[in-house]
């Protein structure tokens, strides 16, 4: 019996799936394009972007997470800072404790310095895992995007895309 081994899989994460911690964020639509918009204001917000990919209890099956693309626009004023982390958490057993570990990532060449990430522009940032990771059945993978906005910075998140290999 055969199996599927597809190295070109992607999963889009709609902006409404991202959860911000602080600031005023609201969904908006213009010309049929949905965005999660941050109202201008000096604050630091962390967005949790879930990566909903198939896990598997068998070794080397399910999704092998390789990279994540994130699209956003920064307007009105440069951000003070913007950074990203990719986390893998393991759901606990009956009486266990939830644990999350940061994965080693590299930014694409257009975002590999803090100065490049804060500019007023349309951004597509790619985060590549230093060591791609197979998702187990008890894993949760997500991106934490930390947005440190200046008083007049306005941010629009268009969404994200997880890039992975599927083996089932």
C-alpha positions as CSV (number, residue, x, y, z in Angstrom):
1,X,0.0,0.0,0.0
2,X,1.4,3.4,-1.0
3,X,1.6,6.7,0.8
4,X,1.6,10.4,0.0
5,X,4.8,12.4,0.3
6,X,4.1,15.9,-1.0
7,X,6.9,18.5,-0.4
8,X,4.9,21.5,-1.7
9,X,2.0,21.8,0.8
10,X,0.8,25.1,2.1
11,X,-1.9,26.2,4.5
12,X,-3.3,29.8,4.6
13,X,-4.0,31.3,8.0
14,X,-6.7,34.0,7.6
15,X,-6.1,37.2,9.6
16,X,-9.2,36.6,11.7
17,X,-7.4,33.6,13.2
18,X,-4.7,35.8,14.7
19,X,-5.2,36.9,18.3
20,X,-3.7,40.2,19.5
21,X,-2.8,40.9,23.1
22,X,-3.1,44.7,23.4
23,X,-4.0,47.7,21.3
24,X,-7.2,48.2,19.2
25,X,-7.4,45.6,16.4
26,X,-10.4,45.0,14.2
27,X,-11.3,43.1,11.1
28,X,-12.0,45.2,8.0
29,X,-12.8,44.5,4.4
30,X,-12.0,46.7,1.4
31,X,-12.4,45.6,-2.3
32,X,-13.2,42.1,-1.0
33,X,-9.8,41.9,0.8
34,X,-10.0,41.1,4.5
35,X,-7.4,42.4,6.9
36,X,-6.9,42.6,10.7
37,X,-6.2,46.3,11.3
38,X,-4.4,47.9,14.2
39,X,-5.5,51.4,15.0
40,X,-2.6,53.8,15.3
41,X,-1.3,54.0,18.9
42,X,2.0,53.6,20.7
43,X,1.9,50.2,22.2
44,X,3.4,46.7,22.0
45,X,1.1,43.9,20.9
46,X,1.9,40.2,20.4
47,X,-0.1,38.5,17.7
48,X,-0.5,34.7,18.0
49,X,-0.8,33.2,14.6
50,X,-1.9,29.5,14.8
51,X,-0.4,27.0,12.3
52,X,-3.2,24.4,11.9
53,X,-1.3,21.5,10.4
54,X,-1.9,17.8,10.6
55,X,0.0,16.0,13.3
56,X,0.6,12.2,13.6
57,X,1.5,9.8,16.4
58,X,3.7,7.9,14.0
59,X,7.3,9.1,13.5
60,X,8.0,11.0,10.3
61,X,4.3,11.3,9.3
62,X,1.9,14.2,9.2
63,X,3.3,17.7,8.6
64,X,6.9,18.6,8.4
65,X,6.8,22.4,9.1
66,X,9.5,24.2,7.0
67,X,8.7,27.9,6.8
68,X,6.0,30.5,7.4
69,X,5.2,33.6,5.2
70,X,3.5,36.6,6.8
71,X,1.9,39.5,4.8
72,X,1.3,42.9,6.4
73,X,1.3,46.6,5.6
74,X,2.8,49.2,7.8
75,X,1.6,52.8,7.1
76,X,1.7,56.3,8.5
77,X,4.9,55.9,10.6
78,X,7.7,53.3,10.9
79,X,7.2,50.8,13.7
80,X,9.5,51.0,16.7
81,X,10.2,47.3,16.4
82,X,8.8,44.1,14.9
83,X,10.0,40.6,15.6
84,X,8.8,37.0,15.2
85,X,9.2,33.7,17.0
86,X,8.0,30.3,16.0
87,X,6.9,28.1,18.9
88,X,6.1,24.4,19.3
89,X,4.2,23.4,22.3
90,X,3.4,20.0,23.6
91,X,0.0,19.4,25.1
92,X,0.2,17.8,28.5
93,X,-0.8,14.4,29.6
94,X,-3.7,14.2,32.1
95,X,-1.9,15.9,34.9
96,X,1.0,17.4,33.0
97,X,2.1,21.0,32.3
98,X,2.0,22.7,29.0
99,X,5.4,23.5,27.6
100,X,6.4,25.7,24.6
101,X,9.8,25.9,23.0
102,X,11.1,28.5,20.5
103,X,12.3,27.1,17.2
104,X,15.4,28.4,15.6
105,X,14.4,30.6,12.6
106,X,16.0,32.8,10.0
107,X,14.3,35.8,8.4
108,X,14.4,36.3,4.6
109,X,16.9,38.8,3.2
110,X,14.2,41.6,3.0
111,X,13.6,41.3,6.8
112,X,16.8,40.0,8.2
113,X,17.5,43.2,10.2
114,X,15.2,45.1,12.6
115,X,15.5,48.2,10.4
116,X,14.0,46.3,7.4
117,X,11.0,45.0,9.3
118,X,9.8,48.4,10.7
119,X,9.5,50.4,7.4
120,X,6.3,51.8,5.9
121,X,5.7,49.3,3.2
122,X,3.8,46.2,2.0
123,X,5.7,43.3,3.6
124,X,6.0,39.6,2.8
125,X,8.3,38.1,5.5
126,X,9.4,34.5,5.4
127,X,10.5,32.7,8.5
128,X,12.5,29.6,7.8
129,X,13.0,27.0,10.5
130,X,16.6,26.1,11.1
131,X,15.5,22.5,11.6
132,X,12.1,21.6,10.1
133,X,9.9,19.9,12.6
134,X,7.5,17.0,12.3
135,X,4.3,17.7,14.2
136,X,3.1,15.1,16.6
137,X,-0.5,14.5,17.5
138,X,0.0,16.4,20.8
139,X,1.8,19.5,19.3
140,X,0.6,23.0,18.7
141,X,2.6,25.2,16.4
142,X,2.3,29.0,16.2
143,X,4.0,32.3,15.4
144,X,4.2,35.1,17.9
145,X,4.6,38.4,16.0
146,X,5.6,41.2,18.3
147,X,4.5,44.6,17.0
148,X,5.9,47.6,18.8
149,X,4.1,50.5,17.2
150,X,4.8,54.2,17.2
151,X,2.0,56.6,18.1
152,X,0.9,57.0,14.5
153,X,1.8,53.5,13.1
154,X,-1.1,51.7,11.4
155,X,-0.7,48.0,10.7
156,X,-2.8,45.7,8.5
157,X,-2.3,41.9,8.7
158,X,-3.3,40.2,5.5
159,X,-2.6,36.7,6.7
160,X,0.1,34.0,6.8
161,X,0.9,30.8,5.1
162,X,2.6,27.7,6.6
163,X,4.8,25.7,4.2
164,X,5.2,22.1,4.9
165,X,5.8,18.5,3.6
166,X,2.8,16.2,4.0
167,X,3.5,12.5,4.6
168,X,0.5,10.2,5.2
